[in-house]
Amino acid sequence: MGDGIGGPVIGCLSGDTFEMSVTHYRKDNKAQYGKTERITIAKVDNPDNPEYEERSIDDLNRTLKGKFVTCNVQYRDQKTDRLVCNVFVQKPPEGF
């Protein structure tokens, strides 16, 4: 897909999947996205923890819950309706 979305992580569902409130969209996105999306992680870039290899839901919650992330969408899994994305932990946008 190559689209980009961003927003705060609401909560984690498993060691590699979380729910995100989608508050930001790239202007050139080709697909439509809901206000809440479930994201399965393809790759994580976290400057605070570059050796990210978390495996449990608790570890993922500590790493992502409440943080603002941007996601480069790779594709939507047709079986689960989840987005598979490269995830980047960011500083929240100004005024967020």
N, CA, C and O atoms as CSV, one atom per row, in Angstrom:
chain,resi,resn,atom,element,x,y,z
A,1,MET,N,N,0.821,-1.197,0.000
A,1,MET,CA,C,0.000,0.000,0.000
A,1,MET,C,C,0.864,1.259,0.000
A,1,MET,O,O,0.722,2.104,-0.884
A,2,GLY,N,N,1.767,1.395,0.994
A,2,GLY,CA,C,2.609,2.570,1.068
A,2,GLY,C,C,1.955,3.777,1.706
A,2,GLY,O,O,2.528,4.867,1.683
A,3,ASP,N,N,0.756,3.612,2.282
A,3,ASP,CA,C,0.071,4.708,2.951
A,3,ASP,C,C,0.674,4.955,4.326
A,3,ASP,O,O,1.425,4.126,4.840
A,4,GLY,N,N,0.341,6.101,4.921
A,4,GLY,CA,C,0.815,6.428,6.257
A,4,GLY,C,C,-0.306,6.938,7.136
A,4,GLY,O,O,-1.112,7.768,6.716
A,5,ILE,N,N,-0.352,6.430,8.374
A,5,ILE,CA,C,-1.328,6.889,9.362
A,5,ILE,C,C,-0.595,7.089,10.684
A,5,ILE,O,O,0.496,6.556,10.885
A,6,GLY,N,N,-1.201,7.860,11.581
A,6,GLY,CA,C,-0.583,8.096,12.877
A,6,GLY,C,C,-1.621,8.332,13.946
A,6,GLY,O,O,-2.770,8.669,13.662
A,7,GLY,N,N,-1.188,8.145,15.202
A,7,GLY,CA,C,-2.068,8.395,16.326
A,7,GLY,C,C,-1.568,7.697,17.573
A,7,GLY,O,O,-0.552,7.003,17.545
A,8,PRO,N,N,-2.290,7.886,18.674
A,8,PRO,CA,C,-1.889,7.262,19.932
A,8,PRO,C,C,-2.297,5.789,19.982
A,8,PRO,O,O,-3.321,5.389,19.429
A,9,VAL,N,N,-1.471,5.000,20.655
A,9,VAL,CA,C,-1.773,3.588,20.864
A,9,VAL,C,C,-2.753,3.490,22.030
A,9,VAL,O,O,-2.479,3.970,23.129
A,10,ILE,N,N,-3.900,2.860,21.773
A,10,ILE,CA,C,-4.941,2.703,22.792
A,10,ILE,C,C,-4.594,1.557,23.736
A,10,ILE,O,O,-4.703,1.684,24.955
A,11,GLY,N,N,-4.180,0.453,23.158
A,11,GLY,CA,C,-3.856,-0.717,23.961
A,11,GLY,C,C,-3.304,-1.816,23.086
A,11,GLY,O,O,-3.420,-1.765,21.862
A,12,CYS,N,N,-2.704,-2.806,23.710
A,12,CYS,CA,C,-2.089,-3.910,22.983
A,12,CYS,C,C,-2.956,-5.148,23.103
A,12,CYS,O,O,-3.524,-5.423,24.160
A,13,LEU,N,N,-3.051,-5.890,22.013
A,13,LEU,CA,C,-3.908,-7.061,21.956
A,13,LEU,C,C,-3.120,-8.358,22.046
A,13,LEU,O,O,-3.655,-9.387,22.459
A,14,SER,N,N,-1.847,-8.310,21.660
A,14,SER,CA,C,-0.962,-9.473,21.747
A,14,SER,C,C,0.466,-8.947,21.716
A,14,SER,O,O,0.684,-7.737,21.781
A,15,GLY,N,N,1.430,-9.837,21.617
A,15,GLY,CA,C,2.821,-9.423,21.602
A,15,GLY,C,C,3.245,-8.707,20.340
A,15,GLY,O,O,4.328,-8.124,20.295
A,16,ASP,N,N,2.393,-8.740,19.291
A,16,ASP,CA,C,2.750,-8.052,18.043
A,16,ASP,C,C,1.596,-7.264,17.427
A,16,ASP,O,O,1.685,-6.824,16.281
A,17,THR,N,N,0.509,-7.086,18.187
A,17,THR,CA,C,-0.667,-6.391,17.652
A,17,THR,C,C,-1.195,-5.393,18.671
A,17,THR,O,O,-1.280,-5.686,19.864
A,18,PHE,N,N,-1.551,-4.197,18.179
A,18,PHE,CA,C,-2.106,-3.168,19.058
A,18,PHE,C,C,-3.235,-2.439,18.351
A,18,PHE,O,O,-3.411,-2.549,17.138
A,19,GLU,N,N,-4.000,-1.689,19.145
A,19,GLU,CA,C,-5.094,-0.885,18.618
A,19,GLU,C,C,-4.687,0.577,18.704
A,19,GLU,O,O,-4.131,1.020,19.709
A,20,MET,N,N,-4.969,1.323,17.642
A,20,MET,CA,C,-4.540,2.708,17.547
A,20,MET,C,C,-5.717,3.597,17.180
A,20,MET,O,O,-6.550,3.227,16.353
A,21,SER,N,N,-5.781,4.770,17.797
A,21,SER,CA,C,-6.741,5.795,17.427
A,21,SER,C,C,-6.104,6.580,16.276
A,21,SER,O,O,-5.097,7.258,16.477
A,22,VAL,N,N,-6.674,6.495,15.090
A,22,VAL,CA,C,-6.087,7.135,13.915
A,22,VAL,C,C,-6.501,8.605,13.897
A,22,VAL,O,O,-7.665,8.936,13.669
A,23,THR,N,N,-5.522,9.480,14.142
A,23,THR,CA,C,-5.791,10.921,14.184
A,23,THR,C,C,-5.102,11.677,13.059
A,23,THR,O,O,-5.436,12.830,12.789
A,24,HIS,N,N,-4.139,11.031,12.398
A,24,HIS,CA,C,-3.388,11.684,11.337
A,24,HIS,C,C,-3.294,10.755,10.123
A,24,HIS,O,O,-3.089,9.548,10.249
A,25,TYR,N,N,-3.450,11.358,8.955
A,25,TYR,CA,C,-3.396,10.620,7.689
A,25,TYR,C,C,-2.450,11.338,6.743
A,25,TYR,O,O,-2.389,12.568,6.738
A,26,ARG,N,N,-1.724,10.592,5.955
A,26,ARG,CA,C,-0.922,11.219,4.912
A,26,ARG,C,C,-1.870,11.657,3.790
A,26,ARG,O,O,-2.818,10.946,3.457
A,27,LYS,N,N,-1.609,12.812,3.221
A,27,LYS,CA,C,-2.501,13.378,2.204
A,27,LYS,C,C,-2.597,12.530,0.945
A,27,LYS,O,O,-3.620,12.557,0.260
A,28,ASP,N,N,-1.545,11.775,0.630
A,28,ASP,CA,C,-1.548,10.990,-0.605
A,28,ASP,C,C,-1.946,9.522,-0.391
A,28,ASP,O,O,-1.677,8.679,-1.246
A,29,ASN,N,N,-2.584,9.213,0.745
A,29,ASN,CA,C,-3.047,7.841,0.980
A,29,ASN,C,C,-3.997,7.391,-0.122
A,29,ASN,O,O,-4.800,8.177,-0.624
A,30,LYS,N,N,-3.900,6.134,-0.487
A,30,LYS,CA,C,-4.767,5.582,-1.516
A,30,LYS,C,C,-5.983,4.860,-0.931
A,30,LYS,O,O,-7.003,4.732,-1.608
A,31,ALA,N,N,-5.892,4.392,0.303
A,31,ALA,CA,C,-6.978,3.657,0.949
A,31,ALA,C,C,-7.622,4.507,2.040
A,31,ALA,O,O,-7.063,5.513,2.477
A,32,GLN,N,N,-8.800,4.082,2.466
A,32,GLN,CA,C,-9.507,4.731,3.569
A,32,GLN,C,C,-9.229,3.955,4.856
A,32,GLN,O,O,-9.067,2.735,4.828
A,33,TYR,N,N,-9.174,4.671,5.988
A,33,TYR,CA,C,-8.892,4.041,7.271
A,33,TYR,C,C,-9.925,4.483,8.286
A,33,TYR,O,O,-10.424,5.607,8.233
A,34,GLY,N,N,-10.245,3.580,9.220
A,34,GLY,CA,C,-11.215,3.880,10.260
A,34,GLY,C,C,-10.613,4.770,11.338
A,34,GLY,O,O,-9.411,5.035,11.347
A,35,LYS,N,N,-11.471,5.226,12.248
A,35,LYS,CA,C,-11.002,6.052,13.364
A,35,LYS,C,C,-10.163,5.227,14.329
A,35,LYS,O,O,-9.304,5.764,15.028
A,36,THR,N,N,-10.409,3.929,14.367
A,36,THR,CA,C,-9.617,2.995,15.160
A,36,THR,C,C,-9.199,1.859,14.252
A,36,THR,O,O,-10.020,1.306,13.520
A,37,GLU,N,N,-7.924,1.511,14.298
A,37,GLU,CA,C,-7.412,0.399,13.485
A,37,GLU,C,C,-6.602,-0.537,14.360
A,37,GLU,O,O,-5.957,-0.116,15.320
A,38,ARG,N,N,-6.646,-1.809,14.013
A,38,ARG,CA,C,-5.785,-2.807,14.653
A,38,ARG,C,C,-4.565,-3.000,13.766
A,38,ARG,O,O,-4.675,-3.236,12.563
A,39,ILE,N,N,-3.396,-2.891,14.397
A,39,ILE,CA,C,-2.123,-2.914,13.683
A,39,ILE,C,C,-1.321,-4.138,14.111
A,39,ILE,O,O,-1.125,-4.371,15.304
A,40,THR,N,N,-0.860,-4.917,13.138
A,40,THR,CA,C,0.108,-5.979,13.398
A,40,THR,C,C,1.463,-5.450,12.965
A,40,THR,O,O,1.613,-4.930,11.860
A,41,ILE,N,N,2.442,-5.585,13.837
A,41,ILE,CA,C,3.754,-4.998,13.619
A,41,ILE,C,C,4.590,-5.850,12.676
A,41,ILE,O,O,4.789,-7.044,12.903
A,42,ALA,N,N,5.078,-5.214,11.608
A,42,ALA,CA,C,6.058,-5.846,10.737
A,42,ALA,C,C,7.452,-5.520,11.275
A,42,ALA,O,O,8.334,-6.378,11.304
A,43,LYS,N,N,7.637,-4.264,11.700
A,43,LYS,CA,C,8.920,-3.783,12.217
A,43,LYS,C,C,8.644,-2.577,13.099
A,43,LYS,O,O,7.717,-1.812,12.832
A,44,VAL,N,N,9.449,-2.399,14.162
A,44,VAL,CA,C,9.300,-1.240,15.057
A,44,VAL,C,C,10.595,-0.461,15.085
A,44,VAL,O,O,11.677,-1.035,15.201
A,45,ASP,N,N,10.478,0.863,14.977
A,45,ASP,CA,C,11.626,1.749,15.155
A,45,ASP,C,C,11.322,2.616,16.373
A,45,ASP,O,O,10.449,3.483,16.324
A,46,ASN,N,N,12.043,2.380,17.459
A,46,ASN,CA,C,11.842,3.132,18.685
A,46,ASN,C,C,13.187,3.674,19.139
A,46,ASN,O,O,14.016,2.913,19.637
A,47,PRO,N,N,13.426,4.978,18.980
A,47,PRO,CA,C,14.720,5.540,19.351
A,47,PRO,C,C,15.072,5.346,20.831
A,47,PRO,O,O,16.251,5.289,21.182
A,48,ASP,N,N,14.062,5.244,21.697
A,48,ASP,CA,C,14.319,5.041,23.123
A,48,ASP,C,C,14.731,3.601,23.431
A,48,ASP,O,O,15.344,3.333,24.465
A,49,ASN,N,N,14.397,2.691,22.545
A,49,ASN,CA,C,14.697,1.281,22.767
A,49,ASN,C,C,15.019,0.624,21.426
A,49,ASN,O,O,14.212,-0.157,20.923
A,50,PRO,N,N,16.183,0.923,20.833
A,50,PRO,CA,C,16.488,0.443,19.490
A,50,PRO,C,C,16.628,-1.070,19.370
A,50,PRO,O,O,16.532,-1.614,18.270
A,51,GLU,N,N,16.850,-1.744,20.473
A,51,GLU,CA,C,16.983,-3.199,20.437
A,51,GLU,C,C,15.634,-3.862,20.680
A,51,GLU,O,O,15.569,-4.883,21.365
A,52,TYR,N,N,14.571,-3.312,20.141
A,52,TYR,CA,C,13.212,-3.807,20.387
A,52,TYR,C,C,13.054,-5.254,19.927
A,52,TYR,O,O,13.128,-5.557,18.737
A,53,GLU,N,N,12.835,-6.136,20.898
A,53,GLU,CA,C,12.549,-7.527,20.584
A,53,GLU,C,C,11.526,-8.057,21.577
A,53,GLU,O,O,11.609,-9.204,22.014
A,54,GLU,N,N,10.578,-7.227,21.923
A,54,GLU,CA,C,9.559,-7.616,22.903
A,54,GLU,C,C,8.726,-8.769,22.350
A,54,GLU,O,O,8.499,-8.875,21.144
A,55,ARG,N,N,8.282,-9.623,23.256
A,55,ARG,CA,C,7.517,-10.772,22.806
A,55,ARG,C,C,6.186,-10.923,23.529
A,55,ARG,O,O,5.310,-11.638,23.043
A,56,SER,N,N,6.009,-10.277,24.666
A,56,SER,CA,C,4.764,-10.453,25.412
A,56,SER,C,C,3.887,-9.211,25.286
A,56,SER,O,O,4.360,-8.128,24.941
A,57,ILE,N,N,2.619,-9.391,25.569
A,57,ILE,CA,C,1.680,-8.267,25.526
A,57,ILE,C,C,2.072,-7.216,26.569
A,57,ILE,O,O,1.930,-6.020,26.316
A,58,ASP,N,N,2.567,-7.648,27.742
A,58,ASP,CA,C,2.990,-6.690,28.773
A,58,ASP,C,C,4.163,-5.845,28.289
A,58,ASP,O,O,4.194,-4.634,28.511
A,59,ASP,N,N,5.131,-6.484,27.626
A,59,ASP,CA,C,6.281,-5.752,27.095
A,59,ASP,C,C,5.824,-4.741,26.046
A,59,ASP,O,O,6.293,-3.603,26.033
A,60,LEU,N,N,4.916,-5.151,25.170
A,60,LEU,CA,C,4.436,-4.245,24.117
A,60,LEU,C,C,3.658,-3.084,24.730
A,60,LEU,O,O,3.791,-1.944,24.283
A,61,ASN,N,N,2.846,-3.364,25.750
A,61,ASN,CA,C,2.125,-2.296,26.446
A,61,ASN,C,C,3.085,-1.277,27.035
A,61,ASN,O,O,2.861,-0.074,26.900
A,62,ARG,N,N,4.154,-1.734,27.689
A,62,ARG,CA,C,5.134,-0.813,28.268
A,62,ARG,C,C,5.826,0.011,27.187
A,62,ARG,O,O,6.155,1.176,27.409
A,63,THR,N,N,6.045,-0.581,26.037
A,63,THR,CA,C,6.758,0.096,24.960
A,63,THR,C,C,5.875,1.085,24.201
A,63,THR,O,O,6.345,2.161,23.827
A,64,LEU,N,N,4.595,0.741,23.962
A,64,LEU,CA,C,3.780,1.543,23.052
A,64,LEU,C,C,2.544,2.216,23.641
A,64,LEU,O,O,2.158,3.280,23.156
A,65,LYS,N,N,1.909,1.650,24.655
A,65,LYS,CA,C,0.621,2.180,25.113
A,65,LYS,C,C,0.715,3.650,25.488
A,65,LYS,O,O,1.575,4.056,26.270
A,66,GLY,N,N,-0.192,4.441,24.912
A,66,GLY,CA,C,-0.248,5.869,25.193
A,66,GLY,C,C,0.713,6.710,24.379
A,66,GLY,O,O,0.653,7.939,24.426
A,67,LYS,N,N,1.596,6.072,23.635
A,67,LYS,CA,C,2.560,6.819,22.827
A,67,LYS,C,C,1.988,7.100,21.446
A,67,LYS,O,O,1.122,6.378,20.952
A,68,PHE,N,N,2.493,8.169,20.834
A,68,PHE,CA,C,2.099,8.519,19.475
A,68,PHE,C,C,3.001,7.741,18.521
A,68,PHE,O,O,4.225,7.791,18.636
A,69,VAL,N,N,2.397,7.030,17.588
A,69,VAL,CA,C,3.164,6.273,16.606
A,69,VAL,C,C,2.705,6.623,15.195
A,69,VAL,O,O,1.558,7.014,14.979
A,70,THR,N,N,3.607,6.478,14.254
A,70,THR,CA,C,3.224,6.545,12.849
A,70,THR,C,C,3.433,5.165,12.262
A,70,THR,O,O,4.332,4.426,12.665
A,71,CYS,N,N,2.587,4.834,11.304
A,71,CYS,CA,C,2.616,3.510,10.703
A,71,CYS,C,C,2.709,3.634,9.192
A,71,CYS,O,O,1.891,4.304,8.561
A,72,ASN,N,N,3.704,2.988,8.626
A,72,ASN,CA,C,3.777,2.845,7.171
A,72,ASN,C,C,3.075,1.540,6.838
A,72,ASN,O,O,3.560,0.455,7.157
A,73,VAL,N,N,1.931,1.666,6.192
A,73,VAL,CA,C,1.087,0.507,5.925
A,73,VAL,C,C,1.696,-0.334,4.807
A,73,VAL,O,O,1.964,0.161,3.712
A,74,GLN,N,N,1.906,-1.607,5.104
A,74,GLN,CA,C,2.397,-2.547,4.094
A,74,GLN,C,C,1.216,-3.154,3.333
A,74,GLN,O,O,1.218,-3.194,2.102
A,75,TYR,N,N,0.205,-3.627,4.076
A,75,TYR,CA,C,-1.006,-4.184,3.467
A,75,TYR,C,C,-2.044,-4.438,4.556
A,75,TYR,O,O,-1.729,-4.401,5.745
A,76,ARG,N,N,-3.274,-4.694,4.145
A,76,ARG,CA,C,-4.343,-5.079,5.074
A,76,ARG,C,C,-4.539,-6.586,4.951
A,76,ARG,O,O,-4.796,-7.098,3.861
A,77,ASP,N,N,-4.415,-7.296,6.076
A,77,ASP,CA,C,-4.626,-8.739,6.103
A,77,ASP,C,C,-6.114,-9.003,5.888
A,77,ASP,O,O,-6.939,-8.596,6.705
A,78,GLN,N,N,-6.455,-9.667,4.818
A,78,GLN,CA,C,-7.857,-9.887,4.467
A,78,GLN,C,C,-8.569,-10.821,5.451
A,78,GLN,O,O,-9.781,-10.708,5.635
A,79,LYS,N,N,-7.841,-11.734,6.081
A,79,LYS,CA,C,-8.464,-12.664,7.029
A,79,LYS,C,C,-8.810,-11.999,8.353
A,79,LYS,O,O,-9.870,-12.262,8.922
A,80,THR,N,N,-7.926,-11.141,8.847
A,80,THR,CA,C,-8.130,-10.535,10.172
A,80,THR,C,C,-8.589,-9.079,10.103
A,80,THR,O,O,-8.995,-8.516,11.120
A,81,ASP,N,N,-8.531,-8.461,8.928
A,81,ASP,CA,C,-8.837,-7.047,8.709
A,81,ASP,C,C,-7.879,-6.136,9.483
A,81,ASP,O,O,-8.207,-4.983,9.762
A,82,ARG,N,N,-6.704,-6.650,9.826
A,82,ARG,CA,C,-5.686,-5.847,10.499
A,82,ARG,C,C,-4.705,-5.293,9.478
A,82,ARG,O,O,-4.455,-5.895,8.434
A,83,LEU,N,N,-4.154,-4.122,9.811
A,83,LEU,CA,C,-3.119,-3.537,8.973
A,83,LEU,C,C,-1.770,-4.083,9.416
A,83,LEU,O,O,-1.485,-4.132,10.612
A,84,VAL,N,N,-0.948,-4.488,8.478
A,84,VAL,CA,C,0.424,-4.901,8.761
A,84,VAL,C,C,1.299,-3.701,8.422
A,84,VAL,O,O,1.304,-3.231,7.284
A,85,CYS,N,N,2.046,-3.205,9.420
A,85,CYS,CA,C,2.742,-1.928,9.266
A,85,CYS,C,C,4.141,-1.953,9.872
A,85,CYS,O,O,4.436,-2.723,10.786
A,86,ASN,N,N,4.991,-1.085,9.329
A,86,ASN,CA,C,6.224,-0.708,10.006
A,86,ASN,C,C,5.832,0.434,10.938
A,86,ASN,O,O,5.204,1.402,10.508
A,87,VAL,N,N,6.199,0.323,12.208
A,87,VAL,CA,C,5.737,1.249,13.246
A,87,VAL,C,C,6.909,2.082,13.750
A,87,VAL,O,O,7.991,1.559,14.015
A,88,PHE,N,N,6.674,3.393,13.881
A,88,PHE,CA,C,7.702,4.327,14.336
A,88,PHE,C,C,7.172,5.102,15.537
A,88,PHE,O,O,6.158,5.791,15.426
A,89,VAL,N,N,7.841,5.002,16.681
A,89,VAL,CA,C,7.459,5.759,17.871
A,89,VAL,C,C,7.929,7.192,17.656
A,89,VAL,O,O,9.091,7.428,17.326
A,90,GLN,N,N,7.011,8.156,17.846
A,90,GLN,CA,C,7.287,9.562,17.545
A,90,GLN,C,C,7.015,10.436,18.758
A,90,GLN,O,O,6.404,10.004,19.736
A,91,LYS,N,N,7.481,11.674,18.672
A,91,LYS,CA,C,7.016,12.693,19.609
A,91,LYS,C,C,5.653,13.133,19.084
A,91,LYS,O,O,5.475,13.260,17.873
A,92,PRO,N,N,4.683,13.369,19.977
A,92,PRO,CA,C,3.358,13.786,19.515
A,92,PRO,C,C,3.437,15.095,18.742
A,92,PRO,O,O,4.287,15.935,19.037
A,93,PRO,N,N,2.558,15.281,17.751
A,93,PRO,CA,C,2.534,16.552,17.021
A,93,PRO,C,C,2.174,17.715,17.957
A,93,PRO,O,O,1.527,17.520,18.986
A,94,GLU,N,N,2.595,18.896,17.591
A,94,GLU,CA,C,2.322,20.079,18.380
A,94,GLU,C,C,0.814,20.251,18.551
A,94,GLU,O,O,0.063,20.116,17.585
A,95,GLY,N,N,0.371,20.543,19.760
A,95,GLY,CA,C,-1.048,20.756,20.030
A,95,GLY,C,C,-1.824,19.473,20.229
A,95,GLY,O,O,-3.048,19.507,20.354
A,96,PHE,N,N,-1.141,18.344,20.261
A,96,PHE,CA,C,-1.828,17.061,20.407
A,96,PHE,C,C,-2.115,16.786,21.859
A,96,PHE,O,O,-2.692,15.749,22.189
